[in-house]
Amino acid sequence: MPALTKVIHPVHDLAAAKAVYAALLGVEPTMDESYYVGFEVGDQHLGLDPNGHRKGMTGPVGYWQVDDIEKSVKSLIEAGATLTAESQDVGGGTLVATLTDADGNPIGLIQLPG
């Protein structure tokens, strides 16, 4: 069964966003790079993507962890979702894809390696 494990926020000012979310969450980032900042809070990952707006993100996207991303993409398209970003490897074998529901709400999918 899919689980919502990641939420990625597009940000314009990575340093400012990092400071705000560190204060909100009460933890320092576990990943702190110029292209991405990530926080781990319990079983959840909150990411800040300074390139998100250029990639078409208009707000936070929740990513549902699935076992087979291609099968999940196909199933969602058959159910009426629209593919907005095909499955791609974002590093280390982690695959992500993005779709939208009938109202234009983003649905992120993530498949971890292994």
QUITAKA-V279110 format. One record per backbone hydrogen bond with DSSP energy under -0.5 kcal/mol. CO is the residue of the C=O (numbers start at 1). NH is the residue of the N-H. If there is no record, write none. Layout:
co->{CO & CO}
nh->{NH & NH}
//
This chain:
co->{3 & 3 & 5 & 6 & 7 & 8 & 9 & 12 & 13 & 14 & 15 & 16 & 17 & 18 & 19 & 20 & 21 & 22 & 22 & 31 & 33 & 36 & 37 & 38 & 38 & 39 & 39 & 41 & 44 & 45 & 45 & 46 & 47 & 48 & 48 & 49 & 49 & 51 & 52 & 53 & 61 & 62 & 62 & 63 & 63 & 63 & 64 & 65 & 68 & 69 & 70 & 71 & 72 & 73 & 74 & 75 & 76 & 77 & 82 & 85 & 88 & 88 & 91 & 94 & 95 & 96 & 97 & 98 & 98 & 99 & 100 & 101 & 105 & 107 & 108 & 109 & 110 & 111}
nh->{5 & 65 & 45 & 63 & 47 & 61 & 49 & 14 & 17 & 18 & 19 & 20 & 21 & 22 & 23 & 24 & 25 & 26 & 27 & 38 & 36 & 33 & 48 & 30 & 31 & 41 & 46 & 44 & 41 & 7 & 47 & 39 & 9 & 37 & 50 & 11 & 52 & 55 & 57 & 56 & 8 & 64 & 108 & 5 & 6 & 65 & 110 & 3 & 72 & 73 & 74 & 75 & 76 & 77 & 78 & 79 & 81 & 80 & 100 & 98 & 90 & 96 & 94 & 90 & 111 & 88 & 109 & 84 & 85 & 107 & 82 & 104 & 101 & 99 & 64 & 97 & 66 & 95}
//
